[in-house]
Amino acid sequence: MDKRDLSGLFRERLRTLVQRSGQNQSAFAASVGIDRSALSQLLSEDTTRLPRAETLMTIAEEHKVSLDWLLGLSQDEGLTGEIRASLEIEEGSGGFDRTLLAKWHAEAAGTKIRYVPAGIPDLLRTDALVDYEADITNKSRQSQAGETQYRIDYNRRPETDMEVCMPRHTLEIFAAGMGVWSGFSEQDRRDQLNHMATLLDDLYPTFRLFLYDGRMRYSVPYTIFGPYRAAIYVGDMYLVLNATAPVRTLTRHFDNLIRGAEINAHEAAGFARKLAEMPDVGQP
């Protein structure tokens, strides 16, 4: 962003904070640790000056807004009562409607969500697969089923825009009943693939699945919630990135996965059906 544009956005939002505070300029300046003349310069149309980092932090903390909003990098004011840490670790527990993931999805409504799953995407799983995976991971079946239904309902909203990208070989390994799915019956695998195909057709284009060659590209599981945050899945915890720069970096990584996709979104349902219809699902 050009420095003049950045200073213009900052000046506009600083004026908003001054007006919202109900204070005169002298009192506002004192509350953030600068003198009135310095505040006047920051509000002047004739300067591209930005305050020191310490002053920016003080303004954001005193008036309960995010630094990204103050600098015009985000529309999210982040009125949380404190400056949000750029890196957090959160535990995922409880029913999905009470988890941080549900909250983050709700906050990102109307923006694009990008998702790299750890296995079969949650909203595409059958009840049989939910039960099977809950048993082998010792996780709550009710919580897993609630997460699946929440994601389906979320993706039926007209404002939803979600892209999912995963290795093609994950589906081939699943169809073959290998790895963690070795105890899942062939018929259940066929049913799962057909269920997935039906939902992919039903939810398209608000939900789009892309499949890339996992031998050529690699990714850990993560979700990017619009421009606001990214959550990297690390078992039962999430490494949460709130700063603009790392969210943009992960977004570029996701876009590169999309560019390398061998199966595009309009082909994904057909690919799943093809796997389900093979004479021997165990031999993809």
C-alpha angles and dihedrals in degrees: 000000000000113000091236091054091046094050090046093054091045091050092050093051093043089055088051091054093048091051093044092051093060089220128125116247094262093054093044091050091050091050091059097040102255132106125252095254091056090051090049090053091050090052094046119111089215097068137067091195121136123197124250118278091253091056092048090052091048093050092048094047096044093050098036099240132127122256090234090058093045091054093044095248094118140027089216109098091194095216094188101134091250141047106274115237114247091226127035138165115220129184118227111221142135130036113334094244088062098043130102089247091063091048092049092049090051092049091050095050110137093026130087117273118203118199135187106186127210091227135335105000109262098237092050096057124110121227088253092057091045089054093046095049092043089055097049094044097040090233127143111276090205092053092048092049091047090053091051093050093045091054093048091050091046092053092051091063111107093230093055120117113175130164121191124191125186140153114282088221092065089069092043091051089048092050089051092052093237133144116005089356096059090108095048111101123246092241091051089051091051090049091049094052092048091047089051092050092050093051093045089056092043097049098039127146098017087054117041126182121201125187123207133186105269091200091063101037136032135202139169115226114272144146127220113206104206112281094324110078147335125223118204112202114230105170111286092353138068126220100215122204115196102167119100098234099057091042089055091047092053090046089056089049090053092047089054089054088053091050090053095049116132093190114045126208096264089052099046097087091050091049091053091049091049090055091048094049097051113120090241113025088193090068109056 
